[in-house]
Amino acid sequence: MASVTSSPLPACSALHARFVPGDFLDCFNVSATMSPRHAAQIITAFPAWTQHLLRVRNALTSPFGLSANGPEAVDKLGIFPVESDTGNELIARFNDKHLNFRVSVVAEAGRIYLATWVHPHNLGGRLYLAAILPFHVLIARNALSRVARQAPAAQIG
């Protein structure tokens, strides 16, 4: 089984420029060699249990006017529009009235990093973040485990 570990955000990540006090930022990584886009495609191919959690989230948040499908975009991964793809980092975005959200997938030195940055706009954003955080960690760790399982076997450390 792949060893998913918590780590600092790689120095090359564009998320560093966004972070201000009060924001949330976490990062996990796993040994795998593939492009950030390929890893992001695996990450956003949610398993059934995650899809169920998202349906519950959508049912609970729709009365508050929160988006369920993300904004329209030419380049999307799942519900997330791609903000940038530099070759070594792909950043997907989702902005809503309660928070701004970015997911970064970085490929560096034989590892895939999955980072999440959240900038809450208000109390609703902070409460939402607190409510989903335990699920977020499970989903992120599971996503990177799936990335490692789909990486070429000879390249998994």
Protein Blocks (a to p, Z undefined) as FASTA:
>chain_A
ZZdddddddfklmklmmpcghiacddddddddddfklmmmmmmmccfklmmmmmmmmmmm
mmnopafkbpadfbdghjbccfbdghjaccdddddfkbccddddddeehiacdddddddf
bfklmmmmmmmmmmmmmmmmmmmmmmmmmpcfklpZZ
